[in-house]
Amino acid sequence: MCGIIGISAKADVSNDILTCLKSLSYRGYDSAGIAIVGDGQISERKIKGKVSNLEDYIKNNPISGNCGIGHTRWATHGEPNTINAHPHTISKISIVHNGIIENYHELKTTLKDNGVNFISDTDTEIISQLINIELLNNKQPLDAFVHAISKLEGAYAIAAIFSDYNNLMIASKVGSPLVFMKSKNKTIISSDAYSIAEFGNNVTYLEDGDMLMSQNNKIHIFDRALNKIKRPSKRISKRTKDGLNGHEHFMMKEIKEQPDVLSYALSNYLDFTEFEIKESKFDFDFSNVERIIISACGTAYFAGMVAKYWLENIANIKVDLEIASEFRYKKMFFDEKSISLFISQSGETADTLAALKYAKQNKQRVVSIVNTEESSISNESDLVLPIFAGQEIGVASTKAFTCQLATIASLVLYLAGLKGAITKEQTETYIQELMHIPSQILQSLEFEPTIKKISKDIYKSSSALFIGRGSTLPLAFEGALKLKEISYIHAEGIASGELKHGAIALVDKNLPVIVLAPDDLFYVKNLSNMNEVYARSGKITMIGKVDNEHLKDLAINGIDIDITGKFNIPIIMAVPLQLLAYHVAKLKNRDIDQPRNLAKSVTVE
């Protein structure tokens, strides 16, 4: 994921910026750069590749100044090259940016129509150009910055410096993380506290919509209406230095990272500039494939269930789905028109690896979806599709699951286009919908206070049901798994239509029933099933389209995730289920990151 650094100080800041960029390298990147203000001008150095390449470049082409910004980039718009690397400098303004500007096309078209010439292919340059226009209209830097970012849609963190102001930095965030630290001699802003921990003991976390202005080591924070506000500073804890970034548990940290990691998972396979699929990422002959056999375990198996739904309904490809531990003990009907797809976070899951080897023994070509590229499953595969979730430490998978779905969605779009199941225009529409996923996840995270309250109705229960249909049926299974993994409450996921075939016998006033009912073709049927539960006094929590006149008189808990889109629904709806499991487990004082009897990588059969 992209990393942002900004430093203003009484001395030269170039070495400190490079030091911080090295600390941000764990987030992943394909280019790096810095920009420094000195003597009334902005000097820029950027390069494709590692921070060490940038460091060597600067040794041979030194720059210095008391205020600067730095960036490690993971490409979302435009190729990973020097021109597209950050910072992006236009005249007297230079910025770095993390996130995706969703209305990039509309803004760029408007600017081009007004005679603006673009240097790069990035969405970031849009921001530089917008701020520059405001400066040319004689606005002061803060006003120019505010007016420019008010036009942006999406999740982002931005930091800017100005050539006419040697020690001025302005920054803001919506969705993407941004923190700052103030010491006697310098002010530092960063994407995370971990990268700047060596410079001090206290950091302040900006909230969405906040704007920070630092000049001559004096800091002001404003809200969207430019009212001055204060944010509390926090001592950098051992949790931050250990990589928790201030969160109590890795699971919560990883839940909150999903807008960022999904941006990069999706942008690895999809071009959000031209709304095209990056076909080179799928270097495999799929031309004669008529059937895909998917195999996985646990959460990855539920990702496979979603994959089956998408592949059959969007790409018109027949799918067989197998639990990996059962795979090699069954009579499998392999043929030359089938391939095997294996899904594993670690790439080392023993049952999945054994199933893969069994498939290869039967002359099957193998595609794998993994988080760890250097792994046994990767090494045995003909095509590896990394999910780019970054290291996941919490045993209960969160961001790896949604990144698996994002990667699968990209594969499905590629195959659907290859097979002629969807048109070019439909592909563009799907990609535009997928581009909104990071901001939609941000919106779903805003329901955390509501989910905390709902958790209090559930944590004393001995059992729970999760029900769904279509692409949310796998989410019902996944939600139940999350709850039982970390809270130790028995939970079961079932198809909504199967309620009356047995499970409804369990329903009484003590049984929590989580109903997954998004605005899709199953919505009315899901409401009907929910009413069956309500009539039997079940404790209902509905996640989906809650704002409905048919529900206004029902005493139910509601989390209003009102989204549409075949790809978007299961990805977004995973997040409230993760939060629900987390807060129930926290109320029960469980070991959330390391639940009993479980391991992150299951390397025995």
N, C-alpha and C positions, 0 to 999 in steps of 0.2 A: 504494500500500500504506500502511497505517497507520504513523504515526511516533510514537515515545514519547520524551519528555524528562522528566527529573527533576533538580532542583537543590536542594541545601541549602548555605547559605553564612552568612557573618557579616553580610551586607548584604541589601538587598531583591533578590529573584531574578526579579521579573516581566519586566523588560526582557530579561534573559538568556534566559529561557524563550522569549519571542517571537522573539528572534534565532535560536535553535536551530530553532524551528518553521519559520521561513523557509527554513533550510538543508535541512529535511526535505521541503519542498514538492515537490521533484522526484519523490517517491514517488507522487504523486497523492493527492487527497483530496476530500471533499465537505463537510466541516465541520471546525471546529477549536475548541479550548477549553483553558483552564488552570484550575487550582485552587491556592490558596495558603493555607498555615497562618499565622495571625497572631492573637495575643492569645487563644489557646485556642479558636479557631473556624476553620472552613474556608470561604473565600470562593471562589466559582466564577463564571467567565465563559466562556460558550461560544456559538457561533453557526454557522448554516449558511453555507457558502461559503468564501471564501479567508481566509488568515491576515491579510491586509490588512484584511478586514472585522472580524476579532477585534481587531486593533490599534486600529482606530478606535473600536470599542465600549469597549475598556479606557481609552482616552483620556478618554472621556466618563463612564466608570464605573470609576475607578481602584481597584486593589487592591494590597496590598503585604504582604510577609512574607519570612521568611528561608528558607522551605522550600516547594517547590511542584512540581507536575507539569503537563505539557502534552501535547497530542495532536492529530495530524491524522488524521481518520477517513475510511476508505473503507468504506461500509456493507456489512456482510455479513448482519446480522440487524436488521430494522427499517429504516424509511425514513431517508434523509439529511435530518434536521431537527434543530432545536436540542435537543429533549428527548432524542433518541437520541445526540447528540454526547457525546464524552467531555470531561472526567472524569465519572465516576458517583459521586456522593456520597450515602452513607446514614449519617445520624447523625454519628458521629465518624471515619468512614473515607471516603477518596476514592481511586479507582483509575483508571488508564488501562490499556488492554489492546490487544494486537495478536494476531490469530489467530482461530481458530474453536473454540468449546467444543462438542465433538461430542455430549456427553450433556446438552446444554442442556435439551431437552424433559423428560427424566426429572427433572433437578434442579429445574426450575421447577415442575413438577407437585407434587413433594414439598413444596417450600417453600410453594406456594399452599395445599396441604392442611393445612399447619401455621400458616395464618393470615398469611403474608407477603403484603403488597400491593406490586405492582410499579408503577414510574413509567414506565419506558420499554419498548420492544419488543426490547431488545438482549440478547445472551447475556452481555455484560459485566456488566450489573447483577446477574446471578446471583452473580458473584464478590464484589461489594460486599456483597450480602445475606448470603452465607455467612460472610464475615469479621465482619460486624456481629453475627451470631448468636453467634459464638465470643467476641467482646468482651463481649457481654451476659452470657455465662457466666463472666465474670471471668478470661478468659485474657489473658495479656500479648500485645502486638501480634505478636511473632514467632511465638509458638505459635498464635495465632489465624489468622495468615496461612498457616502450614504446614498446619494442619488443614483449612482451607478449600480450598487448592489441591490437596490430596491427593484430593479428590473429583472433580477435573476430568479429562476425557479430551479429547485433541486436542493441537494445537500452539499455543503461546501465549508471549507475553512480557507480564509484568504489573509495574506499579510502583504503590506505595501510599503515602499519607501519612495521618497521624493527628492529629486536632485537639488531643488532650491532650499531644502531644509535638512541640514547635515545630521540632525539627531532625531528625526521624526519617523516613527513607525505607526501605522494604523492597521488594525486587524479586526476580523469578525468571523463568526461561525454560525452555521445552521446545520446541525446533524453531525458533522465531522468534529473530532475533538480538538481543543486548543487550550493550552494553559500558559501562564506567564509567571515569571519569577523576578523579583526586584531585590537587588543588593545595593550596597553603598555606591558602587561604581558602574553598575550596568543593569539593563533591563533585558530579559530574555523571554521570547515566546517560542512555543514548540507544540508539535502534534501530541507529544506525551511527556509526562513528568519524568519518566525513566531516563530519557535522553539528556536531561539537564540536571540530574540529581547531584552530579559532582560539583555544581556551581553554587549550591546553597541548600538550605534545609526546609524552606517553605515555598509552596506554589499556590496559585489561585486558578481555579477552573472556571473558564468562561461558560456562560449558559447560552442557549440558542437565542440569536438576535442581539447579543451583546456586541458592542463595538469598543475596542480598546485603542486609546491614543497615548503613545509614549513619546515625550519630547524632553530632552535634557534630563533624563532620568526621573521625570515626573509623570505619573500615570493617572489617566482619567478613564473611567468606564461609563459608557452611555447605553441606554436602551434604544429601541428602534425610533422613539420620538426624540432622541437626543437629550433625555433627562439624565442627569448624573446619578449613578447608582454605585453601590458598593457590593463587592463579593468577598466572602470570607477567605482568608488564606488558610492552608492546611499544611501541617508539618509533613514532610515527605517521610512516609512510614516505611517500615521494613517491607510491607506489602508492595509498595511502589518500587523499591529497589529490587525486590524479587520478581518484578514484572507484572504485579497485580494492578499497577497504575491507580492505586487508591481504592480499588474495589475490595470488598470483603472476601470474595471468592473468585476463582478463575472462571467458573461457570457464568457468573454475572458479567464479568469483563468480556467474555466471549460472546454472550448474547448481545451486548452493546456494540461489539465490533462488527456486527453483521452488515450495517449499511456500507461500511468501508470495504470489507472483504468481498461482498457481493458485487460492488462496483468493478473490482478488478477481476473477479472470476468471470463476469459477463463480458467485460471489455477484452479479455484475452481471446474470446471466440467471436465476438460481434463488433462490427465497426459502427459506432454511434454517429459517425460523421456522414457516411453515405447510407446508413441503415442496411448494411450488407453483412453476410456471413463471411468470416475469414476462412475461406475454404482450405488454405494451406495448413491449417491446424488439424484437418481431418485427412491426413496423408495415408489413405487406406482405400482399397478397392471395394466399395460397397455396391457396385453396379448390379451384381447378381444376387444380392441378399434379399431374401423373401421372408426370413424368419430369424428372430434374435432370441437366444436363450440367456436370460439374466439370472445371475446367482449372487447371493450376498447373505450376510448375517445381521441380525439386530436392526439398528437404525438404518444401516445401509440397505437392508432388505426392504424396508418401508420406502426408501428412495426408489428402489427397483419397482415397487408397486405403482408409484407415481409414473415412473418411466413407462411401464406397460400401458397405463391409461393413455399417456400422451402419444406413444408410438402407434398404438392401434387407432386412436381417434383423430390424430393429426397427420401422421405419416403413412397410415394404411399399411403398417407392417405387423405381421403376426408375431406375438411375443409369448414365450413360455417363461414363467417365473418359478425359480426353485430356491428353496432354502439350501445354503451351501453344505450344511452338515448332512443333508439328505441326498445331495446331487449324485455322488459317485456310487451310491448304493441302489440307485434306480436304473431301470433300463431306459436310457436316453436315446431318442431317435434323432441322431445327428445326420446331416446330409450336406452336400456341396453348396446348397443355397442357404445354409444356416451359419451363423456365427455365434460365439459366446461372449457375453459382456459380464464382467465381474466388477463389483463395487466394494471398495474397502477404504476406510479412512487411513489406516496405518500402512496398508500395502503388505502387511505381514499376517493378516488373519488366517490362522492355520486351516480352518475348514474351507475358506474361500480359496486359499492357495492349493489345497488338495483337489478341490473341484476343478480348478483351472488346469492342473496337471492331467487330470482325468480327461478333460476336454481335448487337450493337446495330443494325448495318446490316441484319441479318436479322430485325429486329423482336423480338428476344429481350429479356425483362425480366432484369435483372441483380442478383444479390446478391453482395457481396464480403465476405471475411473478411480483415482487415488488422490490422497493429499500429500503423500510422501513419494516423490518421484524416484528416489534411489531406494527401492524396496524390492523384495522378492517377487511380488506380483507384477510390478513394473518390468522387471528384468525378463519375465517370462511372456510378456505381451507383445503382440504385433503392432498395436497402437495404444499409446498411453495418453489419457486426457486428464491432466492435473486439475484439481478443483481450486487451488490457490486460496485456501482458507487460512493459511499460516498455521503456526503451531497451536494445537488444541490440547490443553493440559487437563481440563475438567474431564472426568471419566464419562459423564453423560454428554453425548455429542449434541452440539447446538449449531455453531457456525459451519461445521463440516457438513451437516445434513442439508442446510439451505444452499451451501455452495455445490454440493452434489446435485441438487435439483437444478441449480442454475446451469451447471455444465451439461446435465442431461437435456435441459431445454434447448441449449445451443445445438447439441447433437441431433435432437429431434427436428429442429428447423432445417439443419443441413440435409438430413435424410429425406424430409418431406419435399424439399425443393428438388433434390436429386431424382426422386421418384415421380415428380410431377403431381404430387398430392396437393400442393398449394401453389398459388401464383406468386410472381415476384412482388406484386402489390400486397398480398397477404403476408408475405415474409417481412416486408417493411413495417406493416402494421404490428405484427408480433414483436419485432425488435423495438419499436417505439414503446410498446407496452412494457417490455422487459426493462427498458431504460428507467422507468419510473419506480422500479422495485426498491432501490435504496431509500428514496424519500417516503415510499409507502411503509417501509419497515420503521422508519423514524416515527411516522404517525401511529403505528401500532404500539411502539414503545411508550407513547404518551398515556397508554391505558394502565401503566404499572400501578398507580395509586388505586384504581378500581380493582385490579387483580389482587392487590394486597388485601383488600377488604373481603373479596370473594374467598381468598385462601382461609380466612378465619371461619368460614362456613364449612370448610372441607377437611381441615387438618385433624379433626377429632374422629373422622369417619374411619371405618375399618375397610371400606371398599368403595369403588367408584366405577361408573360406566362412561365411556366416550363413544358417541355415535356419529356416523357420517355416511355420505353417499358419494359415488363418483370419485373424483380426485381427492376428496376430503376423507374417504374411508381410510387410506393409508395414514392420514393425519390423526384419525381416531386411534389407530394402533400405536402410532408414535407418541401421542399425548399420554396414552395409558402407560407405555413403556417408561417415559420420562418420570411420571409420577411414582411408579413402583420402584424405579432404579434409585431415586435419591430420597424419597420420603418413607419407603418401605410400606406404603399403603397398597393393598391389593387393588389392581385396576385392570379393566378389560375393555378393549376396543371392539366394537361390533358394527356391522352394517345396519343402518337405521331400519331398513325393511325387514331385518331379521329379529327385531325386538319381540314381535308377537309370536315368534317361533321358539320362545323359551326364556330369553333374558328378562322379559317384562315381569316374570314371576319374582324377580329380585327387588322390584321397585317398591319402595315405601318412603315414608317421610324422612328416613335417615340416610337414604342413598343419594349421593350427588350424581347427577347425570349431566355430562358436558355435551351439548348439542352443537355440532358444527354445521352451520346453515348459511353459507354465503349466497350471494345473489346470482345463482346459476340455474340451470334447467331443473335441478332437483329441489329448488327452494320450497315450493308448495308442499311437496311430499315430506320434506324434512319438518315443516311446521305441523303437518298432520301427525307425524311420529312423536313430535315434542308434546302435542296435546294429549297423546296417549299416556305419556309419562306424567303430565300435569294432572290428569284425571285420577292418577293413582298416588298423588301427593309427593311425587319425586322432587328432590331439590335440584332445580334446573339452573344451569349456567349456559346461556346461549352465546356462541361466538359466531358472528356473521352479520347479516343485515337485520339489526335489531329494530330499527326505526320503521315499524310497520303497524298500521292501524289494528291489525288482528291481534297484536301483542300488547296493546296499551293497557288492557285490563288484567293481564296475567302478572302474578307476583313472581317474577323470575329475575335472576341476575343477568345482566346483558353487557357484552363487550362488542361495540358496534364497529366491526371491520367490514365496511361497506365498499368492497372492491369487486371488480370484474376482471375477466381475462383468464383463459384456460391455464396459462403458465403462472400467472401472478397469484392466483388464489391459494394453492397449496404452499407456496413459498412464504407468503405473508402470514397466513394463518398458523404457521409453525411457531411464530414468535410468542403470541399470548399463551400458547400451550407450554412453552419453555418457561416463561415467567411464572405461570401458575404452579408448575412443579417446583420451581426454585423457592417460591415464597411459602408453599405448604411445607417443604422440607425444612426451611429456616424456622418456621413456627414449631416444628417438631424437634428442633435442635439436632438435626442430622449432620453427618460429615458430608457436606454437599460435593466437594471436589473429589473425595475418595470414599464413595459409599462402600459398605461392607461387601465382601465376597466378589467384588468386581475389579476388572483390570482394564486399562485403556486399550491395550493391544492384546488380543486373545491369541496367543501363539501356541496353544495346545488344543487338540481336538476334543 
